[in-house]
Amino acid sequence: MWLTARADTLEANEQMSTPTLEEYIVLRRKSSGVKVAFDLTEFAEGLTISDETLRHYPSIHRLRQDAIDIIAWSSVSSTVLSFPIFNLFV
């Protein structure tokens, strides 16, 4: 997922196409690597958040999603220089 999102970012940047806000949000979530980091942290710490738990407590899923967004969006400073089309300032 992360590698595919980074490839999509590079391709769109080369074509100078600006994504819609919705497309940007989805792509930023995937290309930031935060989801992977969260999954690895969960694994490394021996934590298990089952799909059943996420279904019964949607607030846990929402909290995870919001944390991913905050981290992904706050790390755009390097993206501004690397991928000028894919930043919050366009």
N, C-alpha and C positions, 0 to 999 in steps of 0.2 A: 504494500500500500504506500509506504513512504517513498520508495524508489520510483514508483509509477507517478506519484504526485509531483515529485521533483522533475521528472522527465516532462510531464505536462506543463509545468511552470516554465521550464527552459524553452519548450516548443512555442508556447504562447508568447513568451518574451521575444523570441527571435522574429515572430510574425507581427510583433507590436500590437497584439490584440488585447484589449482590456476586458477582463471578466466582469460580469455583473456582480453586485454586492453578494448575492446568494452564492454564486460560483466561487467568489473569492473566499468566503467564509469556509465553505466545504474544502476547498483546495488548501487553504492555510492550515486547517485542522489536520489534514493528512500530511502535508509537506513539512510541518514543523518538527515532527518526530516526537512530540509530547505524548501521543497515545502509546507509542512504542516504549517510551521511558516509563510511563505509568504501568504498563503491563510487565515490564522487566522488574520494576520495583516491587510490584505485587508478588511476582514469582520469587525474587531474591529474599524477600522478607517472610516468605511462607504464608502469605495472606491468600485467602480464597473468597472472592466475592462471586457467588454463583449467579447464573442467569436467572434462577428462581428468585434470588434475593433482589436482583435488579427489577424483575417484573413486579414483585410485591411492594417494593419501595422505589418508585420512580424518582424520588427526590435524590437518591444516591446516584442514579445515572445522571440526573441533571447537574448535581454538584460536580461530578467528574467532567462533564461536558463544559461547564462554566470554567472550571480550573484550566482545562485544556485551552479554551479560548483566551483566557487572561494571559497565560504564558505565551501562547502562539502570537498573540497580537502585540505583546510587550517586547517581543524579540524581533520586531521588524527592522530595527536599526541596521542590521547586517543585510537584510533583504533589500533595503532602499538602495544600497550601493550595488548589490549583485543582480537584482532583478527589478529594475525601475518600474515595470508595469505592475508588479505584484507587491504593492505596499499600500498602506492606508492613506497615503498622502496624495494619491493620484485622483 
